[in-house]
Amino acid sequence: MAQYYEVHPRNPQRRALNQAAEILRSDGLVVYPTDSCFALGCRVGNKDGLERIRTIRKLDQHHHFTLVCRNFSELGQLVNINNATFRAVKATTPGSYTFILPATKEVPRRLLHPKKKTIGVRIPDHVTAQALLDTLDEPLLSSTLLLPDQQEPMTNGWDIKQRLDREVDAVIDSGDCGTDPTTVVDFSEDEPEIARYGAGDPTPFE
């Protein structure tokens, strides 16, 4: 059964975050809130967690996973980013955007798009997500919690706990999240391309 942690939206309890981080360090899979939707998350090196996410969401090998980072220092270790792209990304983060960029050698090959060798990265503007990342002290491998039989992501933490009780190890709930996933901007070519319209304002990239 999944552990359920109900935390304060502006001041999440340290004890709950420590317990959730320990589950992640033990190669667990958690559901946590972000500034767009709830997300599935595990450590970057967790092979089993990656496959569990694929199974829950029924994802194919071409799906772009996202590495969720605290700040640009972490992000810069994971992707290759030129000055123009850096300025564009910096101007809109933290926020509800995912940026697709060429990955560095720090990222395991199994996480990359098989042809493009790219990965999604983002810095969320969400108190609980940032607090969890600070506690874990490393990025999270993540994917939006959108189940294959549903049109929109689930928004209620307790409902998620009941639905995925035997498929995840913990649910962190700091209140309902929205149903719009991140806006995805692909920077893998010469010009940015909006790959998905979502919660983030697409105007700066159009």
Salt bridges, closest charged atoms under 4 A:
GLU22 OE1 - ARG25 NH1 3.48
ASP35 OD1 - ARG122 NH2 2.19
ASP48 OD2 - ARG52 NH1 3.97
GLU51 OE2 - ARG54 NE 3.64
GLU74 OE2 - ARG70 NH2 2.55
ASP134 OD1 - ARG70 NH1 3.70
ASP137 OD1 - ARG70 NH2 2.99
GLU138 OE1 - ARG43 NE 3.10
ASP149 OD2 - ARG163 NH2 2.90
ASP165 OD1 - LYS161 NZ 2.75
ASP169 OD2 - ARG52 NH1 2.94
ASP186 OD2 - LYS116 NZ 3.51
